[in-house]
Amino acid sequence: MRLIDLHTHSTASDGVLSPEDLIGLAKASNVSVLAVTDHDTLEGLPMAMTGAARVGVQFVPGVEITAHVDDLEIHILGHFIDPGDNRLTEFLSSSRGDRITRVHRMIEKLWTLGLPLEADEVLRLAPDCSVGRPHVARAMIRRGYVASLREAFDRYLTSGKPAYVDRSRIPAPLAIRAVKEAGGLASLAHPGQYGHDEIIPFLVQHGLDGLEVYHSEHTTELIYRYERIRLEYGLVAVGGSDYHGTEGLRSSGLGKPALPEIRFDELLTVHATSRTRPV
């Protein structure tokens, strides 16, 4: 049975491995099918695609887009997208600009807490990619303010903590449409983390294709729950490790969990069918 992981991150966003090294790890871990789904950027996809072709890993180009339903932040996974789609690239470029603004605001808050950082310190850790809280946390570690990424998040950078800053609010229907216009399938990432399953029918009305049933933070009970829900709404199942390679922050290995092969075959069938339909 093939190992299939459709949710991973590289240094193009907040992972610790370059796209090439992520592909190398997939090969070494016997992962047969890998999607790179960096946050709000497609920058790592060309390198990952080249590396995957070289070592014989089946590659699925992807992305993870930060969006909102009212006040609730959610993530939309896109799979089988066209990495060269100009509309999606422009859509994500706007989102990355918002990320930089957010980092500046977090730095301002850290200064008021007596923890000075310079923006360049953070941005250097994310050259030409999608900057976020893990980069702020790594800069804090370098300054000796915290001992780990987990400590930085738990004390300062999560919602309700003193240096947290809300993201800009991209409506989820726009994120779903951007994925579908780029030829992809749009799924709700790790629904078990939100505790708001009532948003699923709303997202389905706006074109949602799937649910991330299999995720490193989904219990067996949650897997059964989202299998039932996705069948109720006629959605496909996606899944993967959400691998970042960061100790203490989703540090499970590639392919843990893996998407069952039968679910991947269903995903391929739905994608092939969707390509013949207008968006």
Secondary structure, 3 states (H helix, E strand, C coil): CCEEECCECCCCCCCCCCHHHHHHHHHHCCEEEEEECCECCCCCHHHHHHHHHHHCCEEEEEEEEEEEECCEEEEEEEECCCCCCHHHHHHHHHHHHHHHHHHHHHHHHHHHCCCCCCHHHHHCCCCCCCCCHHHHHHHHHHHCCCCCHHHHHHHHHCCCCCCCCCCCCCEHHHHHHHHHHCCCEEEECCHHHCCCCCHHHHHHHCCCCEEEEEECCCCHHHHHHHHHHHHHCCCEEEEECCECCECCECCCCCCCCCCCHHHHHHHHHHHHHHCCCCC
